Amino acid sequence: MSDLGDFTGFDDSDGNAGDSGAGSDTPTDDERFEAFETAETGRDRGIGVLSASAGLQVSEDERETRLRAYVTAGNRSAVRLGSYLLAPYPDGERLFCRITGLEYTQEYRADDATEIHARRAMRSAGIDEEDFKLLAALDPVAVLYEENGALKRRMTDRVPKPETVIHEAADAEEIKTGLKIPTEGVFLGHLSVGGQKIETATDPPTIDYRLNDDYTDGDPLVFRHTLVAGGTGSGKTHAAKNILRQYLDEDQAYPVETGSDRTVRPAVVQFDPQDEYAQMHDDGDYDAAFARRLDSEGVAHGGHDDTVAFVPKVGGGSYSATHHRAEQVRFTVPFSMVHDNPWLVAGSGLNDNQYGALVNVLLPRFRDQHGRAGTYRQFTTLMDDPALREELDETGRVHEATFDAISRRVRGFGSVFDRDARPITDLVHEFVRPGGLTVVPTYHITESRTAETVVLALASLLVDQKLSNDPTHERIKETPLVVSMDEAHNFLTDADTVQARQVIGKFTEAAKQGRKERLGLFLVTQDPQDIADPVFKQINTTIVLNLGDENAISAVNIPANLESRVPYMEKGQMVVYSPDNSEPVELVGLPACVTRHGRS
């Protein structure tokens, strides 16, 4: 090490030991090290030094970058894959890097004494690590520098000097700057390595991770869409509730249009197949100390009073909730919504020709007779008319076989449309409320096709009004909106049917226009591989909890170094991949849900 020069200072170029004075003996290596060790007792700093034994190189091609550090024996037990380190440059700038590999190498050759070394180790009380070198492979993340009193980052453009002392990054500002984590925004969790929160010398000692939520620094990422993926028992619903609660905070608001001074609080509409989210009306199960900690970190918590469960009235199912105290409003889906989204009665079997006949012939004929307020029963009565079937066949507008196929496919929706409750189209003002959480439970709906139709009808109403240049419901158009779907793979799956193509096309367009229209999709799933690719490609923030399925892990498309950790993550651990927000990171979520969670 460079400090050794204080005690060596010998010139061996002439083959003679560098005498410290006339007639003095040449010090041996042991003597020189003993002198160094004695002089430096208690003055060690950092965890080791950069090693140039195999080269020291940074390159535009990351495959050619070679940065390795020698870790001293006393620090080895504390070193972990993924830990963040700092290597200073002589001018005060710092290289921020991450440990990507750990390797022991032999200090002394022992090829001919392997048996002796092995048996000595088996008989001894412990391993003498000084017989080996621990080398840490480093990934350079960024260069940190000061400018006008502010800490900033830039891409790695300098190679540090050999034997530079490396330190563990322990300052929250340095770590956040190095990883490009915003200082303000929506709280997701605490930065961690290997499931353990990173501890700092600051107060609080943890490092909070936040999503950008301000138009002054790009677009709020809520309107660039979020995916939460995790297997059963991974804590994904717990995590989703904690995140959504932040968007419902009373201080949360967005301008109604870019550059506008007028702001509006967002509305959250949650489609809930397991009947879990209406509990967000009620307080979570945590103590006063935890609440004070949340307050100190600026994390919204507690039950959200403006939570309303909009319960679909369907045939053959009744809703009765005793696990939450949220207000309940019953509604029905009117058949009039089919005129704007004919695929709602297309089922899964209509081909393009049949769908065209439904859209261009049958529904217009129905409107001519009954207007847009006609009911589903009236529509099926029309389809039972043999005279209409014959007329359309004779005129060549709809072949009789096509008519019969459509008639079969549009049956079976009597439990969905026009039930004994107020139409959702008359309740829009209550359904979408600035600062309000609307939950649509479908747990009580026994038929999957019925539940799917209800969810897609309501989601399409929201999306259509958001994207419309001439909306019927100004409330939806003018309110920033988060549309959240649990078990999203059941509704946004890719399939070769008319209905699937129409749905995916609609939601893909909604995702593309989200930033402009203040519309965010928040998708929660255990099967991310089943979400249609055109929708998936629009997702900017991916939050991954434990997943055991290889196809699911591959589908979330996170960096390989984090992907390998996903199957081993404990409940509440997560990986966040949000390229426009930060470097890919590992987090630990809050140990308690900030609202009520669980049916006990």
N, C-alpha and C positions, 0 to 999 in steps of 0.2 A: 504494500500500500504506500501511497505517497508520503504518509507520516513517517514511514520507516527511514526515509532519507535523513531525518534528524540524527539518526544514529549510525547509518552506514557511511555515506559520503566517501566511498572508496572508489578509486579509479583502478580497474583491473586491466586496463588496455595493454600495459607492459608485462603482464603476467605476474606482477608483484602485488601483494596485498597493499592497499592504500594505508600507509602508516600514518597514524595520528601524531606521531612525533618521532625524533631520531631514536633509533634503538628500540622502539616499542614493538611488541608482538602483534601479529595479525589476529583480530578477534574472529572466533569461529562463528558459524551461523547461529548456533545455540546461544552463544554469548551476546550476539547482536540482538536476537529476539528477546532474550531475558532483559536486556537493557531497555528495549522498546516497551516491553510489557510492564516493567517496573515504573517507567516514566509515565505511561499512559493509563495506569490503573484508575478506574472510575470515570474516565473521560470518553469512553466509547459512545458514539452517537449513531443513529440510524440502525438499519438491520443488516447492512452489508455494503458491497461496492459493485459497480459495473465491471464485468470481466470481458477482456478482449482476447482471451485465449483462443476463441474460435472466430474471432472477428467481431467488430462492433459496427453495425451498419443500419441506416434507415434508407428506405427506397420507396419510390412511387409504386413499385410492384411489391405488395405486402409479402409475397412469397420470398422475396430476397432480403427482407428486413431481418437483421440478427441483433437482438438485444438480450444479453443474459447477465444475471447478477449473481455474485457469490454471496450466499447467506451465511453469516457467522453462526457458530454452533449454538450459542445461547439464544438465538432468535428463531431457530428452525421450527420449534414446536408451535409457534404462533402464526407461521406463514400458511396461507390458504390459497388455493386456486381462486381466481377472481378478485383477490385483494387489490386495492389501488395503492400505487406507490408514486413518489416524487423523486426526480433526479435533477438537481439544480445545475444550471449552466454558470460559468464564471461571471457573467454579467447580470445575474439575478433572475433571469427567466428560468422556468422550471418545466421539465418534461413530465407530463402526467401520463402514467402507464398502468397497465393491468397485468397481473400474473396469469399466464396462460398455460404454463407447464412447470413441473418440479421434477428434478432428476438428481439422484445421487451418482457421483462418479468416484473412482478410486483415486486417492492421493498417492498411494504407493502401490507398485506392482506386486501382486501376490499370486501370480499364476502358478508358481511352483509350491505354494504353501496354502492352498485352499483348504485342505483338510485340517491343517494346524489352526488356521484362523477360525474355521467353523467350530472346531471343538473348543477352542478358547472362548468363543462367544457363548457356546452352550453352557460353559462352566461359570461364566462371569455373571455378576449381578446386573450388568447393563452393557450397552454398546458404547464404545469410545468413538463418538462421531467425528472427532478430529482426524481420524484415519481416512475420512471421506470428505468429499466436497458436495454441498447441496447447491445446485444451480437452478435459478428461476428464469424461465423464458418469459420475456416481457413483450406486451403489445403496446406500442406507442399510440396513445389516444389523441393527445393534443399538447400544444405548447401553451403554457400560461404566462401572461406578461401583464405589467401594469401600464395603464395609459390614462393620464389625467386623474390619477387617484383611484381608478376603477380596475378591477381584475378582469381580464379578457382572455379569450382562447383563440388559437388559430391552428391550422393543420400542422402536423409535424414536419418541420423543414430543416431541422438541425440534428446532428448526431452529438450526443453528450460525450464527454471525455472519459477515457478509461479510468477506472478506480474512483469514479465519482461516487461519493457516499449517497446511498438511497435511503429514503425515509418512508415510513407508512403514512399515507395521506390521512390526516386526522382533523383537518379544518373543514367545516361544512361549506364555507364559501368556495374553497379550492376544489372540493369534490363536485359541488354543483356546477361550477364553471367548467371544470374538466369534462363533465358528462353532458353539458349543455342543458341542464335541468332548469326550468324557469323558477324564479324565486316566488312568484305569485301564480295562482291558478287553482284548479280543482284538485283537491287532495285525493290520492289513490292509496298511499301506504308509505312505509319507511324503507329506505335503501338498505339492502342486505347483501351478504356474501355467504353462500352455502347455508341459507336459512337463518343466519344469525345477523341481527341488526348491526349496522356499522355504528360504533360508538365514537363520539368526538369529545373534545374538551369544552364544548360550548353548552349553553343551556337553551333549549333542551339538548340532551346528548345525542339524539337521533337526527337523521337527515330525512326530511319529508320530501316526497316526490309529488310533483304537481303537473297537471296538464295545462298548457297555455289556454287562456280563456279571455283574451283581450284582442280586439281588432288592431290595436296599435303595434302589435308584434305578430303579424300574420292573422289568419282567421282563427276564431275559437275552434278548438279541435272537436268540440261536441257536434258541430255542424259538418265535420268531415268524417264522422261516423266511427263507432266503437264496436268491437267484438269482444265478448267475455266468453272464453271457452274453458271448460273444466268437466271432469268426470263426476259421477255420483260420489258425494261425500268430500269433494275437493274444496267446498266453501264458495262456489261461484255465486249462489243466490245471496249469501251473506255479503260477498264483495260487491255484487250489483246493487244491493240495497244501500250500502255505505256510499257508493259513488253517486247514485241517483239522489240521495238525500242532500248532497252538496249542491246540486242544481236547483233544489227547492229552497235553499236558504233565502231568507228575506232580503239579503243584500245582493242577490244574484239577479242581474238584469242585462239585457242586450239592446243596442239601438235597433229601432224598427227598420232602418235602412242605413247603409254605409254613410258615415258623415253626419248622421242625424244626432241631435242633442236629446231627443226623446227616447227613453229606454222603457222596455217592457219586460217583466219577469217571465221566464219560460214556463210553459205548461208541459207536464210529463203525462203521457198516456201509456200505461203499462198493460200489455196483454199477458194474462196470467193463467196458464193451464193447470198449475198446482195450487192455486188459491193461497199464495204466500205474501203477496205484496200489499194487500190492504192492511196488513199489520203495521205498515209504516205510519199509520195514524197514531199508534201508541208508542210509549216510551220504551227504550231498550232496558235490558237487565244489566246495569252496571252501577258502580258506587260513585259517591261524590268525588273521590280522589281521581277516578278515571275521567269524570266530567270536567274537572278542573284542568286536567292535562289536555283534553280536547280543546277546551277554551283557549289555553295558552298557545296552542298550535294553530288556532284558527280553523278548526274542523267543526262543521255544523253537526248537531246531534239532537236527539230527542224526537218524540213523535211529531208528525206533521199534521196539524189540525185540519188543513184543507185537503183531506183525502176522502174521496168518494168512490165507492164500488158501484160501477154501472153493470148491472146484472142482466144478461140477455134472457128474455123469456122465450123458452123453447118448449116444444112438446116432449113429454116423457122425462123431464128433469126439473127438480126444484132446488133452489139455493137456500141454504140455511147456515149462517156463519156464527159461531160462538167464540171464535178465536181472535176476533178484532172488534173494535167499537166504531169503525168507520160507517158513515151514512151509506145507505143502500138505495139505489134508484133502478127500477126495472124499466126495460125498454124492449122494443122489437125492431127488427130490420124490415122496413117496408119494401114491397116488391118494386116500387118506383125506382129504387137504386139500381135495379137490373138494367134499366134503359141506358145508364151511363157505363155500366160494367156488365155486359151481357154474359161474360164468362162465369159469372156467379151461379148461373143455372146450366152451365155447359157440362158440369161434371168432369169426368176425366176421360170421356170416350169420344167426344166429337172430333171428327177430322176437319180439315180446313174447309171443305165443301159444305159440310153440315153447319159449321159455325157461320159461314157466310150466309147461308139461307136463314139462319136464326136472326142474324143481325140486320140483314138487308131486306128481308121479306116478312117474316113472322112477327117480329117485335113492332115494326112499323104498322102492320095490319092491326095488331092489338091496340096500339096507340090511337089509331083512327077510330076504333070502336069504343074504347074506354078511357082514352086520355092517359096521361102519365100517372094518374092516381089509381089505375086499375090494379086489382089484387092478383095474387098468385092463383087463387082458386078460379078466378075469371080467365086467367091465361090458360090453365089446364083444361078448362071447359072449351076454350077456343080450339085447343089442340085435339079435342075429342070430336070435333065437327067433321063428319065424312064429306060434307059438301065442300068445305074449304080444301080438304085434301085432294078431292077430285078436280076442283077448279085450278089449283096450283099445278097439278100434274098435267092437265090438258093444255094449259097456257105455256107450259115449259118452264115455269119459273122455279118450281121445286118438284123434283121427281118424287113419286110416291114412296119409294124406298128410303129416300133421304128424309121425307116428312116423318115416316114411321120411326126412323132412327132418332130423330130429334125428339119426337114425342116420348120415346122411352127414356132418353137421357135426362129430360127436364123433370121427370117425376121424382118424388121422394124428398122434395124441399118444403113440404107442408109444415114441418116442425120448425122451420126457420123464419119464414116470411109471415108478416101480418098477424102476429099473435096478439093476445089480449093485454097490450101495454102501449105506452106512448111510443111513437116512431122516433128513432134516434135522430132523424132529420129535424124534428121539432125540439130537440134537446141540445143542439150544438152549443148554445150559449153556456149551458151548464157543463157540457162534456169537455170543452176546452176552456180552461180558466187560467189566466196569468197567475203564476205562483201556485197552481193547484196540481195535485196528483190524482189522475183518474185511473182506476184499476178496472180492467174488464176480466173477471174470472170466468173460466170455461170448464172448471173441474167438474161441475155438475152436469155437463153435457156428455152423454154417454156415447153418442155416435161421432166418430172422428170427422166425417164429412160435414156434419152440421156445425161442429166447432170451427172447422177450417173456413166454412162459408161465412160465419159470423165475424171471425177475426179479419178475413180479407175484405169483407164489406166495409167494416169500420176503418181499417187501415187505408183502404182505397179512398174513402170519403176524405180522410185527412190529407192524403197525398194529392188527390185531384184538386182540392181547394187550395192547397199550397202552390201548386204549379199553374193554376188557372190565371189567365189574364182578366177574366171577368167572373170572379168567384161569387157563388150564391151566398156564402157564409163569410163575411168579412172578419169575423172573430178569429177563424182559423188562419186566414191569410195574414193578419196583422200580429199574431202572437207567435213569438219564438217557440218552437215545438220540438220536444224529444219524443219520438215514437220508439218504445221499447218492447221487444218481443222475447219472451222466454220460450225455450224450445223452438228457436227460429228455424231450425232445419225442417220442421214439419210444414212450414208455410212458404219458405223461399227456396225450395229444392228445385234442382234442375231436372226437367223431365221433358220428354218429347210429346207433349200434349198441347192442345190449344190453350187450355186454361193456364198451364205452367208458363208457356211462352208469354202470354198476356201479363201475368202477374210479375214475372221476372223483368219484362220490359218496363213495366210501370215503376217498379222499385229501383231499377237501375237508373232510370231517368231522374227519379226523386233523389237518389244518392248523388248524381252528378250536379243537380241544381241546389243541393242542400245549403251550400255556403251562401248562395245568393238569396235563398228564400227563408233562411233561418230555420232549417229543418234538419234535425239530426236523427239518424238511425242508431239504436242501441240494441245490439243483438246478443242474446245469451243462449249458449248451446253446449251440448256435450258431444255433438257430431258435426264439427265445423266442415268436414269433408263433404257433407251433404248440402251445404249452402251453395246456391248457384254461383258459378265463377264470375259472371258479369257484376253481380252485387258484391261479392267478396273483394273484387279488385278495387272497389271504391272505398274500402275500409282503411282508415289511416292509423287508428290506434288498436292494437291487438293486445289483449290481456289474457294470458294463458296460465291457468292453474294446473293441478295434476291431471294428466291424461295418460291412460294406459295403452290406448290403441295406437299402433304405429301409423295407420293411415290418417288418424285424427291429428297426430303430432306433426306429420309431414304437411298436412293441409294448412296449418296455421302459418307456415312459412316464416319462421323466426330463425335467427342466426344459429349455425350448427353448435357453437359452444354452449348456447343456452338450451337448444333443443334436447341435447343429451341429458340435461338435468330434469326435464319435465316429468318423466315417469317416477322420479324419486322425491318429488317435492311433497312436503307435508301439507296438511290442511291449512289454508290461508297463505301459503307461499305462492308467489306468482312471478311471471316474467312479463315485462312490458316492452313491446316493440312498437315505437311510435317515431318513425324517422324524422318527422318534422318537429318533434318536441325535444328529443334527447337521444343519446346513445342507447342501445339496448341495455336494459338493466334488470336486476332481480330485486324484488320487493317482498316485504312481509306486511300483510294487511293487519288491520286492527284486530286485537284478540276478541273484542266484543262488538256486536252489531250496534250501530248508533240508534237504531229503532228496534221495535220488538221483532224477534225472529224465533220461530219454533212454536209448536202448538201446545207445549207443556204449560 
